[in-house]
Amino acid sequence: MITHSKDIPVFNGIRALAVIVVFASHASNIFFNGFLTGFGGGQLGVMLFFMLSGFLMAFLYLDKPSTARAQRNFLVNRFARIYPMFLVVVAACSLVNTMGLPLLVYRIKTPDEILEHLLFIRGDNVLWTVGPEVIFYVLFLALWKARSVSVGLFFSAAIVMAYIAWLPMNVNATNSLFTLHDKLPYFIVGCLIGMYSKKILEIDQNRSGFALMAAFWVSLAVFVASFPQILRLLIDLPTEFLAAPWSMPWAYPFYIVATASLFITAVMARPWILTNGGVGFIGKISFSFYLLHYIVLENVQHLMPTHPLRCIALAAVMTVVLSSLSYLAVEIPMRNLIRRLGTKS
């Protein structure tokens, strides 16, 4: 019986797919002015990340008692997972900016900017997604507590959160829940799918393998067709979508359905394309890869502006190497240390 996410290679495959989508979109933006994927294409990868996060929270914790100690350990584990590498990136960028080194990094320099990032108040460029994750973790504690009372209360709380998330809000903020309200449904849907994780993971692939694999490939094709640049070729998009394509996809239910369909079929079918060792490794280092890839892309483009395909290939290799090193030197040791210290009785 599967009891831990480490036993399920497809989860790392989904992480890898998500980060590859983000990388491809940013490479398209930097080298081809968004021609290949359209500005905002990377949002599709973030949607997958948020949905996977919600699923894993439900899969790993909802069937356990929501005691004070369990919730504390949950927060320690989540902190250990994301904060050390995030701290290293923020500190390194602030140091480069302060010293005036000839490198293109995230705009973090003043004490206020450093503090805003470390407290998840805002995030420059791709760093904005770390704040929502933290907010979602806190909201999950409420869902977890509701589930410990009854399944009905859990679903009621999840539905209320999703409904509130879709209410029109115009708040001058950054990484607050009010600004991220249209991103929350992806995490909530992931949690709801995670409620049925055992049934999904125990589907007999020998009996339904062909149908599941066909459903996965259809879902993947729809997901790829959802890139803004491709979507524009297929349908007439609303004016507001064309005006701000980097922010609009979240608000359309189509994207939740497309992301959920791909996620569910991937978990059920577990295709080789998402479960092989190479993709699995990219999934393992995906957090470092996500934090570092944009910096690498911009600096490589600055050095070799006339060779886009070579730049993208070089940036991909460099990002994998740097991410592997940071995963081994920062993520794993710091995660283990924080968990040992934080989960002691």
SEZA-674507 format. One line per field, with one value per residue (C-alpha): x, y, z. Coordinates in nm, 4 decimals, padded with zeros to 6 digits. Layout:
east = c(X, ...)
north = c(Y, ...)
up = c(Z, ...)
% end
This chain:
east = c(00.0000, 00.1272, 00.1682, 00.4123, 00.4561, 00.8107, 00.6548, 00.4845, 00.7264, 00.4547, 00.4441, 00.8002, 00.7045, 00.4263, 00.6689, 00.9089, 00.6354, 00.5295, 00.8806, 00.9550, 00.6407, 00.7605, 01.1119, 00.9818, 00.7512, 01.0219, 01.2655, 01.0000, 00.9476, 01.3168, 01.4393, 01.1320, 00.9184, 00.6567, 00.6109, 00.6182, 00.4017, 00.2633, 00.3252, 00.1663, 00.2298, 00.4354, 00.1228, 00.0034, 00.3027, 00.2315, -00.1300, -00.0004, 00.2318, -00.0522, -00.2856, -00.0185, 00.0531, -00.3124, -00.3315, -00.0213, -00.1409, -00.4665, -00.2934, -00.0367, -00.2344, -00.6140, -00.6475, -00.4406, -00.5726, -00.5360, -00.3668, -00.1603, 00.1569, 00.0637, -00.0069, 00.3214, 00.5099, 00.3246, 00.4402, 00.7965, 00.8044, 00.6665, 00.9104, 01.2002, 01.0904, 01.0850, 01.2542, 01.6273, 01.6683, 01.4389, 01.6511, 01.9708, 01.8294, 01.7030, 02.0341, 02.2428, 02.0390, 02.0555, 02.4337, 02.4826, 02.2683, 02.4392, 02.7873, 02.6953, 02.8197, 02.7623, 02.4914, 02.1197, 01.9299, 01.5974, 01.5440, 01.6154, 01.8501, 01.7165, 01.6470, 01.2743, 01.2843, 01.4765, 01.2308, 00.9276, 01.0591, 01.1603, 00.8179, 00.6427, 00.4802, 00.5824, 00.8075, 00.9965, 00.9524, 00.9071, 00.9537, 00.5913, 00.4700, 00.6367, 00.4063, 00.0869, 00.2207, 00.2689, -00.0811, -00.2238, -00.0434, -00.2093, -00.5508, -00.4916, -00.4654, -00.8269, -00.9346, -00.7481, -00.9196, -01.2569, -01.1853, -01.1066, -01.4617, -01.6439, -01.6148, -01.9173, -01.7554, -01.4392, -01.6281, -01.8326, -01.5184, -01.3510, -01.6558, -01.6827, -01.3116, -01.3431, -01.6538, -01.4925, -01.1877, -01.3998, -01.5612, -01.4407, -01.1765, -00.9655, -00.7246, -00.3959, -00.1709, 00.0971, 00.1232, -00.1882, -00.4808, -00.6866, -00.4546, -00.4142, -00.7804, -00.8093, -00.5123, -00.6594, -00.9107, -00.6251, -00.4998, -00.8551, -00.9310, -00.6053, -00.7203, -01.0595, -00.8978, -00.6635, -00.9636, -00.9971, -00.6248, -00.6433, -00.9087, -00.7202, -00.3871, -00.5302, -00.6964, -00.6092, -00.3938, -00.3936, -00.7679, -00.7921, -00.4420, -00.5267, -00.8224, -00.6251, -00.3290, -00.5548, -00.7241, -00.3840, -00.2625, -00.5869, -00.5645, -00.2014, -00.2925, -00.5676, -00.3261, -00.0622, -00.3284, -00.4073, -00.0857, -00.1937, -00.0175, -00.1730, -00.5135, -00.5202, -00.4940, -00.7914, -01.0495, -01.1267, -01.0087, -01.1733, -01.0218, -00.9112, -00.7282, -00.5348, -00.4556, -00.3192, -00.2515, -00.0100, -00.2857, -00.6120, -00.5844, -00.6385, -00.9887, -01.1240, -01.2802, -01.1566, -00.8025, -00.9011, -01.0793, -00.7866, -00.5312, -00.7392, -00.7972, -00.4268, -00.3395, -00.5940, -00.5186, -00.1434, -00.1760, -00.4006, -00.2157, 00.1373, 00.2874, 00.6536, 00.7060, 00.6368, 00.7838, 01.1242, 01.4392, 01.5496, 01.2175, 01.1989, 01.5328, 01.4155, 01.1119, 01.3305, 01.5323, 01.2299, 01.2154, 01.5759, 01.5262, 01.2238, 01.4005, 01.7172, 01.6110, 01.5063, 01.8353, 02.0284, 01.8183, 01.8638, 02.2387, 02.2968, 02.0864, 02.2942, 02.6147, 02.4897, 02.1989, 02.2290, 02.2119, 01.8712, 01.8543, 02.2104, 02.1328, 01.8227, 02.0069, 02.2994, 02.0653, 01.8801, 02.2047, 02.3376, 02.0102, 02.0094, 02.3700, 02.3165, 01.9877, 02.1469, 02.4224, 02.1816, 01.9545, 02.2419, 02.4212, 02.1281, 01.7877, 01.8542, 02.0881, 01.8906, 01.5599, 01.6833, 01.8350, 01.5221, 01.2982, 01.5194, 01.5207, 01.1609, 00.9821, 01.1455, 00.9055)
north = c(00.0000, 00.3452, 00.5585, 00.8323, 01.0639, 00.9310, 00.6018, 00.7681, 00.8773, 01.0535, 01.3352, 01.4294, 01.3938, 01.6479, 01.8834, 01.8420, 01.9107, 02.2222, 02.3664, 02.2833, 02.4748, 02.7737, 02.7525, 02.7228, 03.0203, 03.2450, 03.1373, 03.2291, 03.5670, 03.6524, 03.5283, 03.5449, 03.8165, 03.5615, 03.4345, 03.0618, 03.0342, 03.3839, 03.5998, 03.4315, 03.0752, 03.0057, 03.0572, 02.7153, 02.5555, 02.7444, 02.6239, 02.2667, 02.3404, 02.4836, 02.1946, 01.9358, 02.1154, 02.0945, 01.7288, 01.6356, 01.8199, 01.6235, 01.2970, 01.3215, 01.4788, 01.4688, 01.1131, 01.2013, 01.3699, 01.7475, 01.7810, 02.0822, 01.8775, 01.7426, 02.0927, 02.2183, 01.9386, 02.0208, 02.3830, 02.2795, 02.0390, 02.3007, 02.5644, 02.3222, 02.2445, 02.5963, 02.8509, 02.7609, 02.7791, 03.0806, 03.2551, 03.1755, 03.3201, 03.6377, 03.6884, 03.6222, 03.8636, 04.1381, 04.0903, 04.1072, 04.4225, 04.5896, 04.5195, 04.6261, 04.3026, 04.2649, 04.0014, 04.0198, 03.9053, 03.9704, 04.3314, 04.2955, 04.5500, 04.7725, 04.6426, 04.6952, 04.4867, 04.2102, 04.2050, 04.2084, 03.9024, 03.7112, 03.7750, 03.6762, 04.0188, 04.0411, 03.8651, 03.9950, 03.8057, 03.4297, 03.4744, 03.5906, 03.2285, 03.1432, 03.3788, 03.2119, 02.8715, 02.9943, 03.1444, 02.8182, 02.6218, 02.8349, 02.7917, 02.4173, 02.4061, 02.5276, 02.2666, 01.9977, 02.0971, 02.0931, 01.7443, 01.6190, 01.7201, 01.5786, 01.5259, 01.7489, 02.0384, 01.9959, 02.0170, 02.3097, 02.4992, 02.4206, 02.5345, 02.8568, 02.9297, 02.8633, 03.0817, 03.3709, 03.3321, 03.4075, 03.7198, 04.0305, 04.2042, 04.5074, 04.5552, 04.7413, 04.4697, 04.2271, 03.8773, 03.9111, 03.6700, 03.9490, 03.9693, 03.5931, 03.5064, 03.3826, 03.1468, 02.9816, 02.7607, 02.5619, 02.4687, 02.3994, 02.1753, 01.9910, 01.9330, 01.8074, 01.5660, 01.4589, 01.3527, 01.0658, 01.0026, 00.6388, 00.5528, 00.7390, 00.5754, 00.2249, 00.2134, -00.1091, 00.0017, -00.3488, -00.3242, 00.0425, 00.1201, 00.2056, 00.4276, 00.6076, 00.6662, 00.7988, 01.0317, 01.1571, 01.2396, 01.4159, 01.6166, 01.7024, 01.8184, 02.0439, 02.1781, 02.2611, 02.4208, 02.6467, 02.8435, 03.2023, 03.2130, 02.8835, 02.9681, 03.2893, 03.0821, 02.8663, 03.1086, 03.4774, 03.5773, 03.8503, 04.1973, 04.1995, 03.8709, 04.0176, 04.3304, 04.1464, 03.7835, 03.7313, 03.7748, 03.6684, 03.2870, 03.2306, 03.3796, 03.1454, 02.8164, 02.6528, 02.6611, 02.4908, 02.2164, 02.1747, 02.1647, 01.9260, 01.6935, 01.6759, 01.6255, 01.3484, 01.1567, 01.1861, 01.0441, 00.7605, 00.6701, 00.7294, 00.7457, 00.6751, 01.0328, 01.1438, 00.8490, 00.7865, 00.8580, 01.1689, 01.3473, 01.2290, 01.3940, 01.7246, 01.6947, 01.6486, 01.9611, 02.1527, 02.4075, 02.5180, 02.4980, 02.7249, 02.9838, 02.9946, 02.9450, 03.3028, 03.4437, 03.1969, 03.2711, 03.6461, 03.6297, 03.3829, 03.5996, 03.9028, 03.7200, 03.5585, 03.7709, 03.6577, 03.2815, 03.2128, 02.8352, 02.7880, 03.0191, 02.8250, 02.4924, 02.6318, 02.7919, 02.4620, 02.2731, 02.5429, 02.5554, 02.1781, 02.1857, 02.4786, 02.3345, 01.9960, 02.1581, 02.3709, 02.0716, 01.8678, 02.1479, 02.3536, 02.1922, 01.8415, 01.9205, 02.2245, 02.0427, 01.7529, 01.9826, 02.1951, 01.8918, 01.7302, 02.0459, 02.1465, 01.8174, 01.7195, 01.6688)
up = c(00.0000, -00.0923, 00.2182, 00.1260, -00.1693, -00.2176, -00.3256, -00.6241, -00.8993, -01.0997, -00.8421, -00.9288, -01.2932, -01.2502, -01.0741, -01.3648, -01.6204, -01.4311, -01.4066, -01.7722, -01.8731, -01.6686, -01.8144, -02.1731, -02.1259, -01.9823, -02.2539, -02.5094, -02.3438, -02.3175, -02.6566, -02.8807, -02.7188, -02.6193, -02.9756, -02.8954, -02.5847, -02.5371, -02.2318, -01.9332, -02.0487, -01.7381, -01.5296, -01.6475, -01.4790, -01.1565, -01.1718, -01.1758, -00.8826, -00.6721, -00.7533, -00.6743, -00.3473, -00.2422, -00.3422, -00.1457, 00.1639, 00.1553, 00.0678, 00.3460, 00.6299, 00.6058, 00.7349, 01.0447, 01.3629, 01.3523, 01.6900, 01.7953, 01.7679, 01.4236, 01.2960, 01.4407, 01.2655, 00.9452, 00.9595, 01.0426, 00.7479, 00.5093, 00.6382, 00.5997, 00.2453, 00.1024, 00.3277, 00.3246, -00.0533, -00.0741, 00.1898, -00.0017, -00.3244, -00.1545, 00.0283, -00.2835, -00.4960, -00.2339, -00.2063, -00.5847, -00.6074, -00.3127, -00.4446, -00.7972, -00.9522, -01.3296, -01.2934, -01.3641, -01.0546, -00.8848, -00.7716, -00.4006, -00.2480, 00.0295, 00.3841, 00.3211, 00.0044, 00.1792, 00.4688, 00.2390, 00.0609, 00.3718, 00.5266, 00.2007, 00.1717, -00.1910, -00.4373, -00.7360, -01.0621, -01.0019, -00.6262, -00.5988, -00.5943, -00.2622, -00.0697, -00.1947, -00.0952, 00.2613, 00.2666, 00.1353, 00.4055, 00.6729, 00.5108, 00.4919, 00.8700, 00.8828, 00.6273, 00.8181, 01.1423, 00.9648, 00.8270, 01.1771, 01.2766, 00.9739, 00.6010, 00.5515, 00.7350, 00.5277, 00.1992, 00.3266, 00.4258, 00.0931, -00.1056, 00.0951, 00.0393, -00.3336, -00.3594, -00.1744, -00.3962, -00.7026, -00.5633, -00.7484, -00.5413, -00.6183, -00.3311, -00.3492, -00.2112, -00.3213, -00.1785, 00.0342, 00.0161, -00.1400, -00.4375, -00.4664, -00.4321, -00.7917, -00.7392, -00.4293, -00.6201, -00.7739, -00.4286, -00.3069, -00.6056, -00.5369, -00.1783, -00.2950, -00.5406, -00.2615, -00.0550, -00.3021, -00.3401, -00.2273, -00.4855, -00.7577, -00.6748, -00.6416, -00.9846, -01.1643, -01.4558, -01.6055, -01.6644, -01.7580, -01.8825, -02.2442, -02.1555, -01.8852, -02.1136, -02.3899, -02.1421, -02.0242, -02.3754, -02.4618, -02.1388, -02.2096, -02.5611, -02.4205, -02.1592, -02.4216, -02.6397, -02.3447, -02.3883, -02.4662, -02.8025, -02.9154, -02.7733, -02.9748, -03.2929, -03.1941, -03.0541, -03.0236, -02.6784, -02.4688, -02.5003, -02.1366, -02.1909, -02.4796, -02.2771, -01.9744, -02.0669, -01.7797, -01.5196, -01.6835, -01.7136, -01.3422, -01.3503, -01.6177, -01.4940, -01.8163, -01.6798, -01.3555, -01.5519, -01.7923, -01.5098, -01.2984, -01.5957, -01.6713, -01.3059, -01.2424, -01.5617, -01.4997, -01.1489, -01.2660, -01.5872, -01.4563, -01.8070, -01.8653, -01.9801, -01.6202, -01.4303, -01.5871, -01.3892, -01.5773, -01.5390, -01.1792, -01.1058, -01.2555, -01.0296, -00.7238, -00.7960, -00.9279, -00.6438, -00.6920, -01.0686, -01.0432, -00.8278, -01.0388, -01.3997, -01.4748, -01.3466, -01.5619, -01.8710, -01.8428, -01.7865, -02.0693, -02.3006, -02.1982, -02.2938, -02.6179, -02.7472, -03.1100, -03.0517, -02.8891, -02.9340, -02.8079, -02.5175, -02.4189, -02.4351, -02.2348, -01.9811, -01.9360, -01.8694, -01.6364, -01.4434, -01.3970, -01.2717, -01.0340, -00.9104, -00.8469, -00.6431, -00.4415, -00.3861, -00.2467, -00.0597, 00.0682, 00.0351, 00.1681, 00.4620, 00.5791, 00.5430, 00.7516, 01.0155, 01.0550, 01.0738, 01.3401, 01.5499, 01.4910, 01.5416, 01.8686, 02.1564)
% end
